[in-house]
């Protein structure tokens, strides 16, 4: 039981430190819109700038 409590406290501390980092960094946590150079489909409502650029380059290379 003590191992569980120690693990739980450590995880709480980690989450707290991450929250402090986000607050002081003033940057929102955001997804990657489908990932790097993979062929994964974007599941975002609106595509991010990086995904738009990759899609445009892919269309130029095809045609």
LUMLUMDREN-2810 file (N, C-alpha, C; in Angstrom, 1 decimal):
<atoms>
<atom><aa>X</aa><ch>A</ch><at>N</at><xx>0.8</xx><yy>-1.2</yy><zz>0.0</zz></atom>
<atom><aa>X</aa><ch>A</ch><at>CA</at><xx>0.0</xx><yy>0.0</yy><zz>0.0</zz></atom>
<atom><aa>X</aa><ch>A</ch><at>C</at><xx>0.9</xx><yy>1.3</yy><zz>0.0</zz></atom>
<atom><aa>X</aa><ch>A</ch><at>N</at><xx>2.0</xx><yy>1.2</yy><zz>0.7</zz></atom>
<atom><aa>X</aa><ch>A</ch><at>CA</at><xx>2.9</xx><yy>2.4</yy><zz>0.8</zz></atom>
<atom><aa>X</aa><ch>A</ch><at>C</at><xx>3.5</xx><yy>2.7</yy><zz>-0.6</zz></atom>
<atom><aa>X</aa><ch>A</ch><at>N</at><xx>3.7</xx><yy>1.6</yy><zz>-1.4</zz></atom>
<atom><aa>X</aa><ch>A</ch><at>CA</at><xx>4.3</xx><yy>1.8</yy><zz>-2.7</zz></atom>
<atom><aa>X</aa><ch>A</ch><at>C</at><xx>3.2</xx><yy>2.6</yy><zz>-3.6</zz></atom>
<atom><aa>X</aa><ch>A</ch><at>N</at><xx>2.0</xx><yy>2.2</yy><zz>-3.5</zz></atom>
<atom><aa>X</aa><ch>A</ch><at>CA</at><xx>0.9</xx><yy>2.9</yy><zz>-4.2</zz></atom>
<atom><aa>X</aa><ch>A</ch><at>C</at><xx>0.9</xx><yy>4.4</yy><zz>-3.8</zz></atom>
<atom><aa>X</aa><ch>A</ch><at>N</at><xx>0.9</xx><yy>4.7</yy><zz>-2.6</zz></atom>
<atom><aa>X</aa><ch>A</ch><at>CA</at><xx>0.9</xx><yy>6.0</yy><zz>-2.1</zz></atom>
<atom><aa>X</aa><ch>A</ch><at>C</at><xx>2.1</xx><yy>6.9</yy><zz>-2.6</zz></atom>
<atom><aa>X</aa><ch>A</ch><at>N</at><xx>3.2</xx><yy>6.3</yy><zz>-2.5</zz></atom>
<atom><aa>X</aa><ch>A</ch><at>CA</at><xx>4.4</xx><yy>7.0</yy><zz>-3.0</zz></atom>
<atom><aa>X</aa><ch>A</ch><at>C</at><xx>4.3</xx><yy>7.2</yy><zz>-4.5</zz></atom>
<atom><aa>X</aa><ch>A</ch><at>N</at><xx>3.9</xx><yy>6.3</yy><zz>-5.3</zz></atom>
<atom><aa>X</aa><ch>A</ch><at>CA</at><xx>3.7</xx><yy>6.4</yy><zz>-6.7</zz></atom>
<atom><aa>X</aa><ch>A</ch><at>C</at><xx>2.6</xx><yy>7.5</yy><zz>-7.0</zz></atom>
<atom><aa>X</aa><ch>A</ch><at>N</at><xx>1.5</xx><yy>7.5</yy><zz>-6.3</zz></atom>
<atom><aa>X</aa><ch>A</ch><at>CA</at><xx>0.5</xx><yy>8.4</yy><zz>-6.5</zz></atom>
<atom><aa>X</aa><ch>A</ch><at>C</at><xx>1.0</xx><yy>9.9</yy><zz>-6.2</zz></atom>
<atom><aa>X</aa><ch>A</ch><at>N</at><xx>1.7</xx><yy>10.0</yy><zz>-5.1</zz></atom>
<atom><aa>X</aa><ch>A</ch><at>CA</at><xx>2.3</xx><yy>11.4</yy><zz>-4.8</zz></atom>
<atom><aa>X</aa><ch>A</ch><at>C</at><xx>3.3</xx><yy>11.8</yy><zz>-5.9</zz></atom>
<atom><aa>X</aa><ch>A</ch><at>N</at><xx>4.1</xx><yy>10.9</yy><zz>-6.3</zz></atom>
<atom><aa>X</aa><ch>A</ch><at>CA</at><xx>5.1</xx><yy>11.3</yy><zz>-7.4</zz></atom>
<atom><aa>X</aa><ch>A</ch><at>C</at><xx>4.3</xx><yy>11.7</yy><zz>-8.6</zz></atom>
<atom><aa>X</aa><ch>A</ch><at>N</at><xx>3.3</xx><yy>11.0</yy><zz>-9.0</zz></atom>
<atom><aa>X</aa><ch>A</ch><at>CA</at><xx>2.6</xx><yy>11.4</yy><zz>-10.2</zz></atom>
<atom><aa>X</aa><ch>A</ch><at>C</at><xx>1.9</xx><yy>12.7</yy><zz>-10.0</zz></atom>
<atom><aa>X</aa><ch>A</ch><at>N</at><xx>1.3</xx><yy>13.0</yy><zz>-8.9</zz></atom>
<atom><aa>X</aa><ch>A</ch><at>CA</at><xx>0.7</xx><yy>14.3</yy><zz>-8.6</zz></atom>
<atom><aa>X</aa><ch>A</ch><at>C</at><xx>1.7</xx><yy>15.4</yy><zz>-8.7</zz></atom>
<atom><aa>X</aa><ch>A</ch><at>N</at><xx>2.9</xx><yy>15.2</yy><zz>-8.2</zz></atom>
<atom><aa>X</aa><ch>A</ch><at>CA</at><xx>4.0</xx><yy>16.2</yy><zz>-8.3</zz></atom>
<atom><aa>X</aa><ch>A</ch><at>C</at><xx>4.4</xx><yy>16.5</yy><zz>-9.7</zz></atom>
<atom><aa>X</aa><ch>A</ch><at>N</at><xx>4.5</xx><yy>15.4</yy><zz>-10.5</zz></atom>
<atom><aa>X</aa><ch>A</ch><at>CA</at><xx>4.8</xx><yy>15.6</yy><zz>-11.9</zz></atom>
<atom><aa>X</aa><ch>A</ch><at>C</at><xx>3.7</xx><yy>16.4</yy><zz>-12.7</zz></atom>
<atom><aa>X</aa><ch>A</ch><at>N</at><xx>2.5</xx><yy>16.1</yy><zz>-12.4</zz></atom>
<atom><aa>X</aa><ch>A</ch><at>CA</at><xx>1.4</xx><yy>16.8</yy><zz>-13.1</zz></atom>
<atom><aa>X</aa><ch>A</ch><at>C</at><xx>1.4</xx><yy>18.3</yy><zz>-12.6</zz></atom>
<atom><aa>X</aa><ch>A</ch><at>N</at><xx>1.6</xx><yy>18.5</yy><zz>-11.4</zz></atom>
<atom><aa>X</aa><ch>A</ch><at>CA</at><xx>1.7</xx><yy>19.9</yy><zz>-10.9</zz></atom>
<atom><aa>X</aa><ch>A</ch><at>C</at><xx>2.8</xx><yy>20.7</yy><zz>-11.5</zz></atom>
<atom><aa>X</aa><ch>A</ch><at>N</at><xx>4.0</xx><yy>20.1</yy><zz>-11.7</zz></atom>
<atom><aa>X</aa><ch>A</ch><at>CA</at><xx>5.1</xx><yy>20.7</yy><zz>-12.3</zz></atom>
<atom><aa>X</aa><ch>A</ch><at>C</at><xx>4.8</xx><yy>21.0</yy><zz>-13.8</zz></atom>
<atom><aa>X</aa><ch>A</ch><at>N</at><xx>4.2</xx><yy>20.1</yy><zz>-14.5</zz></atom>
<atom><aa>X</aa><ch>A</ch><at>CA</at><xx>3.8</xx><yy>20.3</yy><zz>-15.8</zz></atom>
<atom><aa>X</aa><ch>A</ch><at>C</at><xx>2.8</xx><yy>21.5</yy><zz>-16.0</zz></atom>
<atom><aa>X</aa><ch>A</ch><at>N</at><xx>1.8</xx><yy>21.5</yy><zz>-15.0</zz></atom>
<atom><aa>X</aa><ch>A</ch><at>CA</at><xx>0.9</xx><yy>22.6</yy><zz>-15.0</zz></atom>
<atom><aa>X</aa><ch>A</ch><at>C</at><xx>1.5</xx><yy>24.0</yy><zz>-14.8</zz></atom>
<atom><aa>X</aa><ch>A</ch><at>N</at><xx>2.5</xx><yy>24.0</yy><zz>-13.9</zz></atom>
<atom><aa>X</aa><ch>A</ch><at>CA</at><xx>3.2</xx><yy>25.3</yy><zz>-13.6</zz></atom>
<atom><aa>X</aa><ch>A</ch><at>C</at><xx>4.0</xx><yy>25.7</yy><zz>-14.9</zz></atom>
<atom><aa>X</aa><ch>A</ch><at>N</at><xx>4.6</xx><yy>24.7</yy><zz>-15.6</zz></atom>
<atom><aa>X</aa><ch>A</ch><at>CA</at><xx>5.3</xx><yy>25.0</yy><zz>-16.8</zz></atom>
<atom><aa>X</aa><ch>A</ch><at>C</at><xx>4.4</xx><yy>25.6</yy><zz>-17.9</zz></atom>
<atom><aa>X</aa><ch>A</ch><at>N</at><xx>3.2</xx><yy>25.1</yy><zz>-18.0</zz></atom>
<atom><aa>X</aa><ch>A</ch><at>CA</at><xx>2.3</xx><yy>25.6</yy><zz>-19.0</zz></atom>
<atom><aa>X</aa><ch>A</ch><at>C</at><xx>1.9</xx><yy>27.0</yy><zz>-18.6</zz></atom>
<atom><aa>X</aa><ch>A</ch><at>N</at><xx>1.6</xx><yy>27.2</yy><zz>-17.4</zz></atom>
<atom><aa>X</aa><ch>A</ch><at>CA</at><xx>1.1</xx><yy>28.6</yy><zz>-16.9</zz></atom>
<atom><aa>X</aa><ch>A</ch><at>C</at><xx>2.2</xx><yy>29.6</yy><zz>-17.2</zz></atom>
<atom><aa>X</aa><ch>A</ch><at>N</at><xx>3.4</xx><yy>29.3</yy><zz>-16.8</zz></atom>
<atom><aa>X</aa><ch>A</ch><at>CA</at><xx>4.5</xx><yy>30.3</yy><zz>-17.0</zz></atom>
<atom><aa>X</aa><ch>A</ch><at>C</at><xx>4.9</xx><yy>30.4</yy><zz>-18.5</zz></atom>
<atom><aa>X</aa><ch>A</ch><at>N</at><xx>4.8</xx><yy>29.4</yy><zz>-19.2</zz></atom>
<atom><aa>X</aa><ch>A</ch><at>CA</at><xx>5.1</xx><yy>29.4</yy><zz>-20.6</zz></atom>
<atom><aa>X</aa><ch>A</ch><at>C</at><xx>4.1</xx><yy>30.1</yy><zz>-21.5</zz></atom>
<atom><aa>X</aa><ch>A</ch><at>N</at><xx>2.9</xx><yy>30.2</yy><zz>-21.0</zz></atom>
<atom><aa>X</aa><ch>A</ch><at>CA</at><xx>1.8</xx><yy>30.9</yy><zz>-21.6</zz></atom>
<atom><aa>X</aa><ch>A</ch><at>C</at><xx>1.5</xx><yy>30.3</yy><zz>-23.0</zz></atom>
<atom><aa>X</aa><ch>A</ch><at>N</at><xx>1.8</xx><yy>29.0</yy><zz>-23.2</zz></atom>
<atom><aa>X</aa><ch>A</ch><at>CA</at><xx>1.5</xx><yy>28.4</yy><zz>-24.4</zz></atom>
<atom><aa>X</aa><ch>A</ch><at>C</at><xx>0.6</xx><yy>27.2</yy><zz>-24.2</zz></atom>
<atom><aa>X</aa><ch>A</ch><at>N</at><xx>-0.4</xx><yy>27.1</yy><zz>-25.0</zz></atom>
<atom><aa>X</aa><ch>A</ch><at>CA</at><xx>-1.4</xx><yy>26.0</yy><zz>-24.8</zz></atom>
<atom><aa>X</aa><ch>A</ch><at>C</at><xx>-0.8</xx><yy>24.7</yy><zz>-25.3</zz></atom>
<atom><aa>X</aa><ch>A</ch><at>N</at><xx>-1.2</xx><yy>23.6</yy><zz>-24.7</zz></atom>
<atom><aa>X</aa><ch>A</ch><at>CA</at><xx>-0.8</xx><yy>22.3</yy><zz>-25.2</zz></atom>
<atom><aa>X</aa><ch>A</ch><at>C</at><xx>-1.7</xx><yy>22.0</yy><zz>-26.4</zz></atom>
<atom><aa>X</aa><ch>A</ch><at>N</at><xx>-1.1</xx><yy>21.6</yy><zz>-27.5</zz></atom>
<atom><aa>X</aa><ch>A</ch><at>CA</at><xx>-1.9</xx><yy>21.3</yy><zz>-28.7</zz></atom>
<atom><aa>X</aa><ch>A</ch><at>C</at><xx>-1.3</xx><yy>20.1</yy><zz>-29.4</zz></atom>
<atom><aa>X</aa><ch>A</ch><at>N</at><xx>-2.2</xx><yy>19.4</yy><zz>-30.1</zz></atom>
<atom><aa>X</aa><ch>A</ch><at>CA</at><xx>-1.8</xx><yy>18.2</yy><zz>-30.8</zz></atom>
<atom><aa>X</aa><ch>A</ch><at>C</at><xx>-1.0</xx><yy>18.5</yy><zz>-32.0</zz></atom>
<atom><aa>X</aa><ch>A</ch><at>N</at><xx>-0.6</xx><yy>17.4</yy><zz>-32.7</zz></atom>
<atom><aa>X</aa><ch>A</ch><at>CA</at><xx>0.2</xx><yy>17.6</yy><zz>-33.9</zz></atom>
<atom><aa>X</aa><ch>A</ch><at>C</at><xx>-0.6</xx><yy>17.5</yy><zz>-35.2</zz></atom>
<atom><aa>X</aa><ch>A</ch><at>N</at><xx>-1.8</xx><yy>17.3</yy><zz>-35.1</zz></atom>
<atom><aa>X</aa><ch>A</ch><at>CA</at><xx>-2.7</xx><yy>17.3</yy><zz>-36.3</zz></atom>
<atom><aa>X</aa><ch>A</ch><at>C</at><xx>-2.3</xx><yy>16.2</yy><zz>-37.2</zz></atom>
<atom><aa>X</aa><ch>A</ch><at>N</at><xx>-2.1</xx><yy>15.0</yy><zz>-36.7</zz></atom>
<atom><aa>X</aa><ch>A</ch><at>CA</at><xx>-1.8</xx><yy>13.9</yy><zz>-37.6</zz></atom>
<atom><aa>X</aa><ch>A</ch><at>C</at><xx>-0.4</xx><yy>13.4</yy><zz>-37.5</zz></atom>
<atom><aa>X</aa><ch>A</ch><at>N</at><xx>0.5</xx><yy>14.1</yy><zz>-37.0</zz></atom>
<atom><aa>X</aa><ch>A</ch><at>CA</at><xx>1.9</xx><yy>13.6</yy><zz>-36.9</zz></atom>
<atom><aa>X</aa><ch>A</ch><at>C</at><xx>2.8</xx><yy>14.1</yy><zz>-38.0</zz></atom>
<atom><aa>X</aa><ch>A</ch><at>N</at><xx>4.0</xx><yy>13.8</yy><zz>-37.9</zz></atom>
<atom><aa>X</aa><ch>A</ch><at>CA</at><xx>5.1</xx><yy>14.3</yy><zz>-38.8</zz></atom>
<atom><aa>X</aa><ch>A</ch><at>C</at><xx>4.9</xx><yy>13.9</yy><zz>-40.2</zz></atom>
<atom><aa>X</aa><ch>A</ch><at>N</at><xx>5.8</xx><yy>13.1</yy><zz>-40.7</zz></atom>
<atom><aa>X</aa><ch>A</ch><at>CA</at><xx>5.8</xx><yy>12.8</yy><zz>-42.2</zz></atom>
<atom><aa>X</aa><ch>A</ch><at>C</at><xx>5.0</xx><yy>11.5</yy><zz>-42.5</zz></atom>
<atom><aa>X</aa><ch>A</ch><at>N</at><xx>4.2</xx><yy>11.0</yy><zz>-41.6</zz></atom>
<atom><aa>X</aa><ch>A</ch><at>CA</at><xx>3.5</xx><yy>9.8</yy><zz>-41.8</zz></atom>
<atom><aa>X</aa><ch>A</ch><at>C</at><xx>2.3</xx><yy>10.1</yy><zz>-42.7</zz></atom>
<atom><aa>X</aa><ch>A</ch><at>N</at><xx>1.7</xx><yy>9.1</yy><zz>-43.3</zz></atom>
<atom><aa>X</aa><ch>A</ch><at>CA</at><xx>0.5</xx><yy>9.3</yy><zz>-44.1</zz></atom>
<atom><aa>X</aa><ch>A</ch><at>C</at><xx>-0.8</xx><yy>9.3</yy><zz>-43.3</zz></atom>
<atom><aa>X</aa><ch>A</ch><at>N</at><xx>-0.7</xx><yy>9.5</yy><zz>-42.0</zz></atom>
<atom><aa>X</aa><ch>A</ch><at>CA</at><xx>-1.9</xx><yy>9.5</yy><zz>-41.1</zz></atom>
<atom><aa>X</aa><ch>A</ch><at>C</at><xx>-2.9</xx><yy>10.6</yy><zz>-41.5</zz></atom>
<atom><aa>X</aa><ch>A</ch><at>N</at><xx>-4.1</xx><yy>10.3</yy><zz>-41.5</zz></atom>
<atom><aa>X</aa><ch>A</ch><at>CA</at><xx>-5.1</xx><yy>11.4</yy><zz>-41.8</zz></atom>
<atom><aa>X</aa><ch>A</ch><at>C</at><xx>-5.3</xx><yy>12.3</yy><zz>-40.6</zz></atom>
<atom><aa>X</aa><ch>A</ch><at>N</at><xx>-5.5</xx><yy>13.6</yy><zz>-40.9</zz></atom>
<atom><aa>X</aa><ch>A</ch><at>CA</at><xx>-5.7</xx><yy>14.6</yy><zz>-39.9</zz></atom>
<atom><aa>X</aa><ch>A</ch><at>C</at><xx>-7.1</xx><yy>14.5</yy><zz>-39.3</zz></atom>
<atom><aa>X</aa><ch>A</ch><at>N</at><xx>-7.2</xx><yy>14.4</yy><zz>-38.0</zz></atom>
<atom><aa>X</aa><ch>A</ch><at>CA</at><xx>-8.5</xx><yy>14.2</yy><zz>-37.4</zz></atom>
<atom><aa>X</aa><ch>A</ch><at>C</at><xx>-9.0</xx><yy>15.6</yy><zz>-36.8</zz></atom>
<atom><aa>X</aa><ch>A</ch><at>N</at><xx>-8.3</xx><yy>16.6</yy><zz>-37.1</zz></atom>
<atom><aa>X</aa><ch>A</ch><at>CA</at><xx>-8.7</xx><yy>18.0</yy><zz>-36.5</zz></atom>
<atom><aa>X</aa><ch>A</ch><at>C</at><xx>-9.9</xx><yy>18.5</yy><zz>-37.3</zz></atom>
<atom><aa>X</aa><ch>A</ch><at>N</at><xx>-10.6</xx><yy>19.4</yy><zz>-36.7</zz></atom>
<atom><aa>X</aa><ch>A</ch><at>CA</at><xx>-11.7</xx><yy>20.0</yy><zz>-37.4</zz></atom>
<atom><aa>X</aa><ch>A</ch><at>C</at><xx>-11.1</xx><yy>20.9</yy><zz>-38.5</zz></atom>
<atom><aa>X</aa><ch>A</ch><at>N</at><xx>-10.1</xx><yy>21.7</yy><zz>-38.1</zz></atom>
<atom><aa>X</aa><ch>A</ch><at>CA</at><xx>-9.4</xx><yy>22.6</yy><zz>-39.1</zz></atom>
<atom><aa>X</aa><ch>A</ch><at>C</at><xx>-8.0</xx><yy>22.1</yy><zz>-39.1</zz></atom>
<atom><aa>X</aa><ch>A</ch><at>N</at><xx>-7.4</xx><yy>21.9</yy><zz>-40.3</zz></atom>
<atom><aa>X</aa><ch>A</ch><at>CA</at><xx>-6.1</xx><yy>21.5</yy><zz>-40.4</zz></atom>
<atom><aa>X</aa><ch>A</ch><at>C</at><xx>-5.1</xx><yy>22.5</yy><zz>-39.9</zz></atom>
<atom><aa>X</aa><ch>A</ch><at>N</at><xx>-4.0</xx><yy>22.1</yy><zz>-39.3</zz></atom>
<atom><aa>X</aa><ch>A</ch><at>CA</at><xx>-3.0</xx><yy>23.0</yy><zz>-38.8</zz></atom>
<atom><aa>X</aa><ch>A</ch><at>C</at><xx>-2.1</xx><yy>23.5</yy><zz>-40.0</zz></atom>
<atom><aa>X</aa><ch>A</ch><at>N</at><xx>-1.4</xx><yy>24.5</yy><zz>-39.8</zz></atom>
<atom><aa>X</aa><ch>A</ch><at>CA</at><xx>-0.5</xx><yy>25.0</yy><zz>-40.8</zz></atom>
<atom><aa>X</aa><ch>A</ch><at>C</at><xx>0.5</xx><yy>24.0</yy><zz>-41.4</zz></atom>
<atom><aa>X</aa><ch>A</ch><at>N</at><xx>1.0</xx><yy>23.2</yy><zz>-40.5</zz></atom>
<atom><aa>X</aa><ch>A</ch><at>CA</at><xx>2.0</xx><yy>22.2</yy><zz>-40.9</zz></atom>
<atom><aa>X</aa><ch>A</ch><at>C</at><xx>1.4</xx><yy>21.2</yy><zz>-41.8</zz></atom>
<atom><aa>X</aa><ch>A</ch><at>N</at><xx>0.2</xx><yy>20.7</yy><zz>-41.4</zz></atom>
<atom><aa>X</aa><ch>A</ch><at>CA</at><xx>-0.5</xx><yy>19.7</yy><zz>-42.2</zz></atom>
<atom><aa>X</aa><ch>A</ch><at>C</at><xx>-0.9</xx><yy>20.3</yy><zz>-43.6</zz></atom>
<atom><aa>X</aa><ch>A</ch><at>N</at><xx>-1.4</xx><yy>21.6</yy><zz>-43.6</zz></atom>
<atom><aa>X</aa><ch>A</ch><at>CA</at><xx>-1.7</xx><yy>22.2</yy><zz>-44.9</zz></atom>
<atom><aa>X</aa><ch>A</ch><at>C</at><xx>-0.5</xx><yy>22.2</yy><zz>-45.8</zz></atom>
<atom><aa>X</aa><ch>A</ch><at>N</at><xx>0.6</xx><yy>22.6</yy><zz>-45.3</zz></atom>
<atom><aa>X</aa><ch>A</ch><at>CA</at><xx>1.9</xx><yy>22.6</yy><zz>-46.0</zz></atom>
<atom><aa>X</aa><ch>A</ch><at>C</at><xx>2.2</xx><yy>21.3</yy><zz>-46.6</zz></atom>
<atom><aa>X</aa><ch>A</ch><at>N</at><xx>2.2</xx><yy>20.2</yy><zz>-45.7</zz></atom>
<atom><aa>X</aa><ch>A</ch><at>CA</at><xx>2.5</xx><yy>18.9</yy><zz>-46.2</zz></atom>
<atom><aa>X</aa><ch>A</ch><at>C</at><xx>1.5</xx><yy>18.4</yy><zz>-47.2</zz></atom>
<atom><aa>X</aa><ch>A</ch><at>N</at><xx>0.2</xx><yy>18.7</yy><zz>-47.1</zz></atom>
<atom><aa>X</aa><ch>A</ch><at>CA</at><xx>-0.7</xx><yy>18.3</yy><zz>-48.1</zz></atom>
<atom><aa>X</aa><ch>A</ch><at>C</at><xx>-0.5</xx><yy>19.0</yy><zz>-49.5</zz></atom>
<atom><aa>X</aa><ch>A</ch><at>N</at><xx>-0.1</xx><yy>20.3</yy><zz>-49.4</zz></atom>
<atom><aa>X</aa><ch>A</ch><at>CA</at><xx>0.2</xx><yy>21.0</yy><zz>-50.6</zz></atom>
<atom><aa>X</aa><ch>A</ch><at>C</at><xx>1.4</xx><yy>20.5</yy><zz>-51.3</zz></atom>
<atom><aa>X</aa><ch>A</ch><at>N</at><xx>2.5</xx><yy>20.2</yy><zz>-50.6</zz></atom>
<atom><aa>X</aa><ch>A</ch><at>CA</at><xx>3.7</xx><yy>19.6</yy><zz>-51.1</zz></atom>
<atom><aa>X</aa><ch>A</ch><at>C</at><xx>3.4</xx><yy>18.2</yy><zz>-51.7</zz></atom>
<atom><aa>X</aa><ch>A</ch><at>N</at><xx>2.5</xx><yy>17.4</yy><zz>-51.1</zz></atom>
<atom><aa>X</aa><ch>A</ch><at>CA</at><xx>2.2</xx><yy>16.1</yy><zz>-51.6</zz></atom>
<atom><aa>X</aa><ch>A</ch><at>C</at><xx>1.5</xx><yy>16.2</yy><zz>-52.9</zz></atom>
<atom><aa>X</aa><ch>A</ch><at>N</at><xx>0.6</xx><yy>17.2</yy><zz>-53.1</zz></atom>
<atom><aa>X</aa><ch>A</ch><at>CA</at><xx>-0.1</xx><yy>17.4</yy><zz>-54.3</zz></atom>
<atom><aa>X</aa><ch>A</ch><at>C</at><xx>0.8</xx><yy>17.8</yy><zz>-55.4</zz></atom>
<atom><aa>X</aa><ch>A</ch><at>N</at><xx>1.8</xx><yy>18.7</yy><zz>-55.1</zz></atom>
<atom><aa>X</aa><ch>A</ch><at>CA</at><xx>2.7</xx><yy>19.1</yy><zz>-56.1</zz></atom>
<atom><aa>X</aa><ch>A</ch><at>C</at><xx>3.6</xx><yy>18.0</yy><zz>-56.6</zz></atom>
<atom><aa>X</aa><ch>A</ch><at>N</at><xx>4.0</xx><yy>17.1</yy><zz>-55.7</zz></atom>
<atom><aa>X</aa><ch>A</ch><at>CA</at><xx>4.8</xx><yy>16.0</yy><zz>-56.1</zz></atom>
<atom><aa>X</aa><ch>A</ch><at>C</at><xx>4.1</xx><yy>14.9</yy><zz>-56.9</zz></atom>
<atom><aa>X</aa><ch>A</ch><at>N</at><xx>2.8</xx><yy>14.8</yy><zz>-56.7</zz></atom>
<atom><aa>X</aa><ch>A</ch><at>CA</at><xx>2.0</xx><yy>13.9</yy><zz>-57.5</zz></atom>
<atom><aa>X</aa><ch>A</ch><at>C</at><xx>1.7</xx><yy>14.3</yy><zz>-58.9</zz></atom>
<atom><aa>X</aa><ch>A</ch><at>N</at><xx>1.6</xx><yy>15.6</yy><zz>-59.1</zz></atom>
<atom><aa>X</aa><ch>A</ch><at>CA</at><xx>1.2</xx><yy>16.1</yy><zz>-60.4</zz></atom>
<atom><aa>X</aa><ch>A</ch><at>C</at><xx>2.2</xx><yy>16.7</yy><zz>-61.2</zz></atom>
</atoms>
